[in-house]
């Protein structure tokens, strides 16, 4: 807290200093500003449907493992620079290793998964399970295997809104899926659900997947959702 005094025109400036945490148990304020320590552990996901996470989480590119999602519900939150060296996550209806359900003006960027598996029952994605409102996933990647769900995608399981160039709401952009999908109903390589318009004059989302890795289950007809296949060289 800083106070600048200028006579009768005194100005009070409050600076939110990020709190470094080594456990999800220490993230108690859902509107707080947090940095994850390099030895961070998680015993349970952050946020609930009734009280979603509203603040900021910065992983500082430290690598750690998770056996449950980092955040269950995020609304108007910012989650960045979180890298998982391994994720082994399952047994929820809506599942994403970083965020299960992202709503409001949530921004998730520079997040990745280097190994592991993510599975669930309904909406399942490597990074995010369900994306809605104006939430966006940008510059994210995953090597994790997607093991099941009704709607699955390598990065986002289900995108709820079909953004267009004249009405940009949800967004999945600059993302890469390096993994395989071994189970699921409707299968998309990068994101499932409503398509983000990528036609001429629309939005170029620059999403890609390694088609030589995505080999166990076929992509559902009409559900490529503008993702481009790339080969390993």
C-alpha positions in Angstrom: 0.0 0.0 0.0 1.5 3.3 -1.1 0.3 6.8 0.0 1.2 9.9 -2.0 0.5 13.1 0.0 -0.3 16.3 -1.8 -2.0 18.5 0.7 -5.8 18.5 0.4 -5.4 16.4 -2.8 -3.9 13.4 -1.1 -4.0 10.3 -3.3 -4.2 6.7 -2.0 -2.7 4.1 -4.3 -3.3 0.4 -3.4 -1.0 -2.0 -5.2 -2.0 -5.7 -5.3 1.2 -7.7 -4.6 1.0 -11.3 -5.9 1.1 -13.9 -3.2 3.5 -16.9 -3.8 1.8 -20.2 -2.9 3.1 -23.8 -2.8 -0.3 -25.4 -2.4 -3.9 -25.1 -3.7 -5.0 -25.0 -0.1 -3.4 -21.6 0.3 -5.5 -20.1 -2.5 -8.4 -19.0 -0.3 -9.4 -15.6 -1.8 -11.2 -16.3 -5.1 -10.3 -12.8 -6.3 -6.6 -12.9 -5.3 -3.4 -12.5 -7.3 -1.2 -15.6 -7.0 2.1 -16.9 -8.2 2.6 -20.7 -8.1 5.9 -21.8 -6.5 8.2 -24.2 -8.2 7.1 -26.9 -5.7 3.4 -26.3 -6.1 1.0 -29.1 -5.2 -2.7 -29.4 -5.5 -5.0 -31.4 -3.3 -8.3 -30.2 -4.8 -9.4 -27.9 -7.7 -9.8 -24.1 -7.0 -13.2 -22.5 -7.2 -16.7 -23.8 -7.3 -19.7 -23.2 -9.5 -21.2 -21.0 -6.8 -17.9 -19.2 -6.0 -15.7 -19.4 -9.1 -12.1 -18.2 -9.2 -12.0 -14.5 -10.2 -8.4 -13.6 -9.8 -5.0 -14.2 -11.4 -2.7 -17.2 -11.3 0.8 -17.1 -12.8 2.7 -20.3 -13.0 6.0 -18.6 -14.0 6.6 -21.6 -16.3 7.6 -23.8 -13.4 6.8 -27.4 -14.1 4.8 -29.6 -11.8 2.4 -32.5 -11.9 -1.4 -32.7 -11.2 -3.8 -35.5 -10.4 -6.8 -33.1 -10.4 -7.6 -30.0 -12.4 -5.9 -26.8 -11.3 -9.1 -24.7 -11.4 -12.6 -26.1 -11.4 -14.5 -22.9 -12.3 -13.0 -19.7 -13.5 -14.9 -16.5 -14.3 -13.3 -13.2 -15.4 -10.0 -14.8 -14.3 -6.5 -14.7 -15.8 -4.5 -17.9 -15.7 -1.1 -17.9 -17.5 2.3 -19.5 -17.8 1.2 -22.8 -16.2 3.2 -25.8 -17.4 2.4 -29.4 -16.3 5.2 -32.0 -16.7 2.5 -34.6 -16.1 -1.3 -34.7 -15.7 -3.3 -37.7 -14.7 -6.9 -36.4 -14.4 -10.3 -38.1 -14.7 -13.6 -38.7 -13.1 -15.4 -35.4 -13.6 -18.2 -34.5 -16.0 -16.4 -31.4 -17.2 -12.6 -31.7 -17.3 -9.6 -29.7 -18.3 -6.2 -29.9 -16.6 -5.9 -26.1 -16.3 -9.6 -25.1 -16.0 -12.7 -27.3 -16.1 -15.2 -24.6 -17.0 -14.1 -21.1 -18.1 -16.7 -18.3 -18.3 -17.0 -14.5 -18.3 -14.0 -12.7 -19.5 -11.5 -15.4 -18.5 -8.2 -15.5 -20.3 -6.0 -18.6 -20.3 -2.7 -18.3 -22.2 0.9 -19.7 -22.4 -0.2 -23.0 -20.7 0.9 -26.5 -21.6 1.0 -30.2 -20.7 4.1 -32.2 -21.5 2.7 -35.7 -20.7 -0.1 -37.6 -19.1 -3.8 -38.2 -19.7 -7.1 -36.3 -19.2 -10.5 -38.0 -19.2 -14.0 -37.5 -18.0 -17.7 -38.0 -18.8 -19.1 -35.0 -20.8 -16.8 -32.1 -21.8 -13.2 -33.0 -21.9 -10.2 -31.1 -23.1 -6.5 -31.1 -22.4 -6.4 -27.5 -21.2 -10.1 -26.5 -20.7 -13.2 -28.6 -20.6 -15.9 -26.0 -21.3 -15.5 -22.5 -22.8 -18.3 -20.0 -22.8 -19.2 -16.3 -22.7 -16.1 -14.4 -23.8 -13.5 -16.7 -22.3 -10.5 -17.4 -24.5 -7.6 -19.9 -24.7 -4.5 -18.6 -26.5 -1.0 -19.9 -27.1 -1.6 -23.2 -25.3 -0.4 -26.8 -26.1 -0.8 -30.3 -24.9 0.9 -33.7 -25.3 -1.6 -35.4 -23.0 -3.8 -38.3 -24.2 -7.6 -37.6 -24.1 -9.2 -40.8 -22.8 -13.0 -40.1 -23.0 -16.0 -37.9 -22.8 -19.1 -37.1 -24.8 -17.4 -34.1 -26.5 -13.6 -34.1 -26.5 -10.8 -31.9 -28.0 -7.1 -31.9 -27.6 -7.1 -28.4 -26.1 -10.8 -27.5 -25.4 -13.5 -30.1 -25.0 -16.5 -27.9 -25.9 -16.7 -24.3 -27.2 -20.2 -23.1 -26.5 -20.3 -20.0 -28.8 -19.5 -19.7 -32.5 -17.5 -16.5 -32.7 -17.3 -14.6 -36.0 -15.2 -11.7 -37.2 -18.1 -9.3 -36.5 -19.0 -10.9 -33.1 -15.9 -12.2 -31.4 -16.8 -13.9 -28.1 -15.1 -17.1 -27.2 -11.7 -17.8 -28.8 -9.3 -20.7 -29.2 -6.2 -19.4 -31.0 -2.5 -20.3 -31.6 -2.9 -23.7 -30.0 -1.3 -27.0 -30.8 -2.3 -30.6 -29.9 0.6 -33.1 -29.9 -1.3 -36.0 -28.3 -3.7 -38.8 -29.1 -7.4 -39.2 -28.4 -8.3 -42.8 -27.4 -11.9 -42.4 -26.3 -14.8 -40.1 -26.7 -18.1 -39.5 -28.5 -17.7 -36.4 -30.7 -14.0 -36.0 -31.4 -12.2 -32.8 -32.5 -8.5 -32.4 -32.8 -8.1 -29.0 -31.0 -11.5 -27.8 -29.8 -15.0 -29.2 -29.9 -18.4 -27.7 -30.0 -19.4 -24.5 -31.9 -17.0 -23.6 -34.7 -15.0 -20.3 -34.6 -15.5 -19.0 -38.1 -12.4 -19.5 -40.2 -13.8 -18.8 -43.6 -12.5 -16.1 -46.0 -13.0 -12.8 -44.3 -13.5 -14.5 -41.0 -11.1 -15.4 -38.2 -7.8 -17.2 -38.7 -7.4 -19.2 -35.4 -3.9 -20.7 -36.3 -4.7 -24.0 -34.5 -2.8 -27.2 -35.4 -2.6 -30.8 -34.5 0.1 -33.5 -35.1 -1.9 -35.9 -37.3 0.7 -38.7 -37.0 0.1 -38.8 -33.2 -3.7 -38.6 -33.4 -4.2 -42.2 -34.6 -6.4 -44.2 -32.3 -9.8 -42.7 -32.9 -11.0 -41.0 -36.1 -12.0 -37.3 -36.0 -15.8 -37.0 -36.1 -17.1 -36.0 -39.5 -17.4 -32.2 -39.8 -15.7 -31.6 -36.5 -12.2 -30.6 -37.5 -13.2 -27.0 -36.5 -10.6 -25.4 -38.8 -7.6 -27.1 -37.1 -4.8 -27.8 -39.5 -2.9 -31.0 -39.6 0.9 -30.9 -39.5 3.6 -33.5 -39.8 6.6 -34.2 -37.6 10.0 -33.4 -39.3 
